[in-house]
Amino acid sequence: MARIGTSDLDVFPLNLGGNVFGWTADRDESFRILDAFVEGGGNFIDTADSYSAWVEGNTGGDSERIIGAWLADRKPANVTVATKVSQHPDFTGLSASNVRAAAEASLERLGVEQIDLYYAHFDDESVPLEETVAAFGNLVADGLVRYTAVSNYSADRIREWIRIARDLGVAEPVAVQPHYNLVERGIEETVLPVAEEFGLSVFPYFSLAKGFLAGKYRSADDAGSPRAGAAKEYINEENLALLDAVERIGQAHDASIATTSLAWLRSRPAVLAPIASASRVDQVADLLAAGRLELTEDELAELDRLSSPTVSQSA
């Protein structure tokens, strides 16, 4: 287990993504995935109030409802659940009133008295940052949220959030969630230094580059599933050579390409627990293995050399 930033939350170093619950994993399969994750030693689940409003027939909050039903049925001990605000169709943006209403709605869907880790999902520059920071601080002061965090914020805006929180005397964020993986390394010169400076834990999303870094897609014809359309953007000669190296290094550890890709990410400065999801229960073992695999310095250096920092895009 590892400690999140300046919090008292100790989590397994792989964060199970809940974006697929109610989308590519139905309720029963989601329960099986969550069961396998916890039985294998995992205890950290990531979701958002907007998951998965983009699916026909869904309304948003679908993932939270499934997780809440699982929590009520299984009553697991020491599980940390993170969720987010700003993108739910009924709770858009980061005004103070919306942040409060969205948090209360998430609490109801999750069936918990307190959200462990609450993210501002996307920056909302239409609202004064002072208003948003104060709203998050009030959630902590009122006991609705244990700790706060930010997702998809620039380095400058993270720094400004922390300055405002200190001026107001309210809770500061303990974590940041950016887009980051072996083929999307743009934050290494921006967000990661700020995270290190302020002791923020980093939880990268799209850790497997939409499936590319799991080795699923080596040609455009492979990228045809509901989640994989964007993976084809990574299919080029340089990235395929990188994928071959990941596969070879993984074989030396009897580890999959996905496990090895996530292990590289875990080695990066300030990164505590990459976020990765499973649509089937048989994918969970590779995620759990990623929380334990330690690559050698030579292996890490080779992967660093074969990949090159690029500008990340939010999603």
N, C-alpha and C positions, 0 to 999 in steps of 0.2 A: 504494500500500500504506500501511497505517497500523499503528502499534504498539499492541499490547494492553497497557493499563495500565502496570505497572512491569516487564513481561516483556521478552523479546527476540524475541517472535513478531510478525512483520509479516504482516498479512492484508489481502486485498481487502475493501473496505468493504461487502460484502454476504455474509452468512453463509447458505450453502445448507442448508436444513432437510432432514434425512434421515428425518423421521417417516413419509414416504410410501413409503419403500423397503420392499418386502415387504407393502405394503398396497394403495394405489391405483396404485403403479408396481411392476410385476413385476421380476424380476432383469434381464432384457434391457433394459427401458426405463430402469431405474435406472442401468445401465451407460452408456446413451446420454446420459442427463441429466448424469451425472458427467463424462463425456468432454467434452460441450459446455461445461459450466461451466469446466473447467480450460483447454480450448482457447481460451475467451473471456477468460481472464485471472483467473478465480476460483481461490482456493486454500484456502478456509475452509469446512469441512463440520461440521455439528452433528447429533448423534444422541443416543440414550440407550439404556441397556441394556433398558429396558422396551418400546421400539418393536419390533414392534407387537403386544404380547401381547393386545390387545383384539380382534384379528381371529380369527375361527374358524379353527382349524388351526394358528395361530401359537403360539409358546411364550415370546416375549420374546427379545431379542437378534437378531431377524430382520434389522433394519436394519444392525446392526453386522456380521453375517455377510456381507451383500451388499457393504457398504463394504470389509470385509476382503478379500473375493474380488476386488473391483475393484482395490484397492491391490496385491494380489499379482500380478494379471495386467498392470496398466498400469505399475506402479512409477513413479508421478508424483513429480516433484521438488518439494520445498518446499510440501507440502500439510499444512495444520494440521487435525487432527481433534479435536473436542470430544465427550465423552460424559458420561453422568450416572449416578448411583447413588441408589437408595432405592425404586424402584417396580417392579423386576423381580419376577415372582411368586416366584422362588426366592431373591431377595436383597432383602428388604423392610426398609426402615428404615436407620438410620445408626449402629448400634452399631459399635464398632471392628472386631469380627470380621467383621461383614457388609460393611463398607466394604472391607476387605482382600480378602475372598473375591470380592466383586463386581468389584473392579478387576482381579483376576487373570483372572476369567472374560471381562471385556471385552477385555483384552489378547489372550487366546487367540482370541476371535471376530474381532477386528480384525487379528490377525496382525502386531502391532507389538510392539516391546520396551518402548515407553514411550508413555503417553497424553499428548498435548500439553496438553490443558486438561480438567480433571476437575471436574464440578459435583456438589455436593450438590443433588439434583433438587428435593426438597421438605423443608422443615424437619421434623425429627422430635423433638418436645418430650418424647417418652417416654425419650429418651437424654440424659444430661447433655451440654450443648454442649461442655464441656471434653473429653469423651471423643471426640466427633466431630472437633473441631478437631485434637486430637492425632493421631487416626487419619489424617486427611488430611495432616498434617505428616509423619508417618512414611512415607507413600507417596512424598512428594517426597524425603525423606532417603534412602530406599532405592532411588530411581531408577525407580520404576514410573510416576510421574507427573511431568511438568515443572512445571505450574502448576495451582493450584486456583481454584475459583470457586463461586458460590452461585446458586441459581435459586429463585424463589418465596419468598424470605426478606423479612421486614419490615425496615424501616429500622433499628429498634431491635436486631433480631437480627443484622443485618449488622455493626452497630457493636460488638455484644457479641462476635461471632466475631473481629473484628480485635483487640479488646482482649485476648481470651484467647490468640490467636496470638502477640501481642507478649509477653505474660507468659510463655508457654511457650518463646518463642524459635523458633517454627516458621514455615513458609511462610504468608504471608498471601494471601488471595484477590486475584486481579488483575482479576476481572470479575464482573458480576452479570447474570442473565437474568430480566427481569420481563415481565409482560403489558403491552404498551404499543403504542398506535397512535393514529391521528388521532381515533378515537371512543372510546378508552379511555385517558384521560390522568391518572388518579388518582395515579400515582407521581410526578408532577411536584413535588408538595409533600412527598414522603416519601423515596422511594428515590433519585431523581436528586440531591438535595442531598448525600446521604451518598456517592454515587458520586463526585461532584465533589470532596468533601472529602478522600477517601482515594485519589483517582486510579484508580478502578475504571472499566474500560470497560463500557459497557452494550450488551447484545445482546438487543433486544426480540424476544419471540416473539408469535405471532398478529399479526404486523406488518401484515397485510392484513385483519384482523378476519374471519378464517375465509372470506375470499373477497369480503366486502362491498366492501372498498377496492380490489378489482381491477375493480369495476364489473360483476361477474357477476350480482348479485342486486338487482333494483330492486322486486320484489314478492315476497310470500310464496310464490307459485307457482314462482318461479325457484329457490328454495332446496331442491332435492330430491336432490342428490347425497350420497354417503356422508359427505363432509366438510362439507357446507354447511347441515345442519339448524339449527345455532345462528346462522347468519348472519342469519336472519330477525328476530332480536331487535334488529338495528340498523336495520331498515327503518322509518323514520318521516320526517315532513316535513322536520325539521331536517337529518337525515343525508343525505337525498336531495338537498337543496340544496347541502350540502357536496360530495357526489359530483359534482354538476354543475360546481361550481367547480374541483374537481380535474381533471375532464375538460377543461374549457376551458383551464386553465393548462397541462396536458399537451400539448394541441394546439399551443400556441405554441412548444413545444420539440420537436414531432414525437415525443412520448412518450406511452406508454399511461397509463391511469388507475393501474394497478399500479405502474409505474415512478415516477410522480409522487408517489403516496402514500408510497412507500418513500424517495424523495428528501427529502420533508418530514421524515420520521422521522430520517434521517441528519443533518439540520440541528440536532437537539435537543442540549442540553448533555449531554456525556459519552457520547452514543450514537455507537458506532464502526461497527457493522455490523448492521443489522436482519436477522433470520432470516426467510427466505421459502423455501417449497418449490415444486417443480415436479413434477407428475404426468406431464407429457409433455415431450419434448425441445423442442418448439416454444415452450414457456413460458420457457425459460432466457434467451433474448435480452433479455426485459423485465427480468429480475432483474439481469443484468449491466449493463444500461443504468442501472439504479437506483444502481449503485455509482459512476456517473460524472456523473449529472445534477446540476447545481447550479441551484437555483431562485433567483430574485431576492429581494431583501429585501421588496419590495412583495408578491410572490406568497406568500412565507412568512407575511407579516403578514395577508394576506387569509384564508389557511387557518387561522391561529391564531384569527382573529376568528369564523370560521364554525363552528369546532369548540369544544367546551367541556370542560374537565376533568371526568371522572367517575371513580367508584371502580372500580379494576380488580378482576377476579376471576381467581384462579389456575386453570390448567388443565394 
